[in-house]
Amino acid sequence: MRGVVSGWGSGRWTGRLRTTLILVLCLVYASAWFSDNAMAERVVTVFAAASLSEAMTQAGDRFTAATGVKLRFSFASSSTLARQIETGAPAQIYISANEFWMDYLEGKGLIAPATRVSAVRNALVLIAPRGSAQDPVELSKDISIAALLGPNGWIASGDPAHVPAGIYAMQALQALGQWRLLKDRLARSDNVRAALALVAHGEARLGIVYATDARISDNIKIIATFPKSAHRPITYPFAIVAGNDGGDVRHLFDYLTGTEGLAIFHQYGFTSE
């Protein structure tokens, strides 16, 4: 009888221990799950035009230092990013280098329309390698860019079929009456930074990039600025991707488009007018 009682007690305590262990494990897993989700909520994913890389990285560092919220960036051509968002890429904020690709996403209901704002602007410049003998010029219909290239030179640009910098370049060359002579001499790049690299490495005699891109390379020089009247205004629309307007995403968006964030963009040569 004593043995039976002893066995029953042992089984009872074994059962309690097992139950306690299960509860502890459940608490550990629950804690880890909530911790992981809390951490996920403190990361914001931003898809931004390649020409914004340096300014956005600095703005992101300052925002993270002040809030603890980490930023995950994807920098590429506005067209590439827009198509990725269209196919379900997890962007929460999108910044385009032209209005067209923001219109494209808005038309598909993929941005929160009330958040859209064109926060900064840029200019378009003609560049050459730093060691080039090419002197600065004042662009007009009387200046032949084809003549500056010589018989075998190429001019680097974003692909005008879809890259905003290339689209602006095409508009400018058309306005100056030079598109017909230059369209077959374009070294077409997937984004403006790739066009900049072709000139910096001496693989293209000239290039058409944003003024802010030209500022970041010591291996090129600006030889001309295109008249603003020669192309559509180079504006950068910012917007929150649909379904993400709130919390850390909204906090970051307000920071980027507010006084402190815009001051950083201005440091890199972007303007607000």
N, C-alpha and C positions, 0 to 999 in steps of 0.2 A: 504493500500500500504506500509506504514511504517512497519507494522507487517510482511509483506511478505519479505521485504528487511532484516529486523532483523533476521527472521528465516533462510533465505538463508545464511547470514553471520555466524550465529551460526553453521550451518551445515558444512560450509566451514572450519571454524576453528576446529571443531570436527574432520573432515576428516584429516586435516593437523596434528593434535595431534596424531591421530591414526597412521598415516603414520610414524610420528617421533618416536613413541613408537616402532613400528615394526622394524624400522631401528636400533634403540638402542638395541633391543633384538637380532637382527641378529648380530650386532657387538659384543655383549657380548658372544653369542654362538660361533661365529667365533674365538674370542679371546681365549675362553676356549678350543676350538678344537685345535687351533694352539699351545697353551700352553701345552696341554696334549701330543700332538705329539712331541713337542720339548723335553719334559721330557722323553718320551719313547726313543728318540734317544740318550739319555744320560745314558742309562743302557745297559750293555753288559752281556750276559748270557754265562757262562763258565761251560762246563761239564768236570770234571776232576776225575782221579783215586783217590780212597779214601786215598791212601798213601800220597797224596799231600795236604791234607786238611790244615794243619797248615801253610805250606810255601805259599800256594796260598792265604790263608786268609790274611796273613801279606802283601804279594805283592799287593793284592787288596786294602787293607787299604791305603797303601802308594800311589798307583796310584790314588785312589779317592781323597786323600788329595791334590795331586798335580794338578789334572785335573777337579775335580768335577764330573767325570763320575763314576756312581755307578756300582758295579758288582753283578750279581746274580749267585750264585754257585749251582751246583748239584754235590755232591760227592758220588761215588758208585763204584762198580766193573766196570772195563773198558768194559767188555762184556755187562753188563746191560745198560750202557750209550750208547754204540754203537747201540744196538738194539732199544733204545728209539729214537735216531737220525734217524735211518732207518725208523721208523714209524711216523716221522714228528715232534718230539720234537723240540722246538725252540732254540736249542743250536747255538751259533755263533762261539765259539772256543771249540775244543775237545782236551783233553790231555789224552793219553792212557798210561798204565803201560807196554805195550808191543807193538811190531810192528804188530802182527797179527790182532788186532782189528782195527788198523788204515788202514792196507791193506784191511780189510773187507769193510770199508766204502769207501776207495778210489776206490775199484773195482766196487762199485755201483754208482760212480760219485757223492758222497756226501761230498767230501772235495775239497777245492781249492788246487790242487796238487802242484803248485809252492810254496805254503806256508809251506809245510811239512818240519819239521826239528826235529831231535832227540836231544833235548837240554840238558838233564841231564841223569845220570845213578844212579844205586843203587847196593847194595850188599844183599846177602841172609844169614840169621843167624839162629842158633838154640837157642831157649830160654827156660827158666824154670821159675816157680814162684820165686819171690824174696826170700821167706823163704825156698826154696828147699835145700836139702843137696847135690844136684848134683854139683860136681866140674867141672870146665872148661875141655874140651877135645879137641883134635885135630882130626878132622874128616878124616877118610880114610876108605878103604875097610876092615881094620883090627879092626875098632871100630864098635861094634854092637849097633845101636840106639835102636833096639828092646830090647836088654838087659838093656839099660838105662831106658826104659819104665817100666820094670818089667812085671809080668804076666797080670796085669789088667789096665795098663796105656794106655792113648790115646795121640796121637800127633795131635795138631791142625794145620790146613793149609787151605788156600783158596781151593775151589773145583777145582781139576785139570782138570775137564771137561770143564771149561770155565774161571775161575779166573786166571789172569796172575801170581799172587804169587803162586798159587797152581800148575800151569803148570811148573814154574821154580823149585818148590819143587820136583815135580815128576821127572823132568830131573836130578836133583841133586841126588836124591835117586837111580835112575836107574844107574847113572854113578858110584855110590859108591857100587853098587850091593846089595842094601837094599830095593828096591821097593817091591819085592815079599813078604817079611816078614811084610812090613808096610802098604801096600795098604788097608788092611781090618781093620787097626787100626787108620785110619785117621778120625779126627773130621772135616768134610768138611764144610767150611764156605762160605757164599755168597761174602765175601770180606776179605781182609787182616786184617782190623781193627777188624772184628768179631773174627778172629782166635787169634789175640792179646788179646782180652778180655777174651776168654776162658782160656788162660794161666794166665792172671793177676788175674782172679777170682778163680784160683785153680781147674778149671773144666777139665783141660787137664794137664798132667804131663810135656809135652814138646810142643813146637810149632815151626813152620818154618814161619818166617816173613821177611820183609825187614829190613835192618839195621836202616833205618830212623824211622821206626815204633817203634823199640825197644827203641829208644832214648826218646820217649815221655812218657813212662810209668815208674813210680817209683815202680811198683809192679812186675816187671819181671827182669831177669838178662840174659845177653848173655853168653851162655856156649860154643859156637863155631861159627865160620864163615865158610860157605861152600866155597871150592875152586872155583875160577872163572871159571876154566876149566870144572867144573862139570855141568854147565848149560849155556844156551845161555846168551849173554850179556843182562843185565837188563836195557834197554833203554826206555826213555819216549818220544815218538813222539808227537809234538805239531802241530796242523793244524787249519786253519780257515775253518769252515763249508761252503760248496758251497753256493754262492750267498751273502756272507757277507763280502767279502774282500774290506774294505774301511772304511773311517771315524774313529769313536771311536774304532771299532773292530780292525782295522789295527794298530791303535795307541797302544792299549793294547797289542796286539800280539807282536809288536816290543819291547815293554817294557819288557814283560815276557822273551823273548828270547835274550834280550840284556844284556849288562854288569850289569846294576843295578838290573834287575830282577834275573839274574843268581846268583848274590851275595847273594840274599835272600835264594835261594834254597841251596846254599852251606852252609849257616848258619845252615840249618836243616840236614846236612849230605849228601846231594846229591852231586854228582861229575859231572864233564863235560868230564871225560876221562874214 
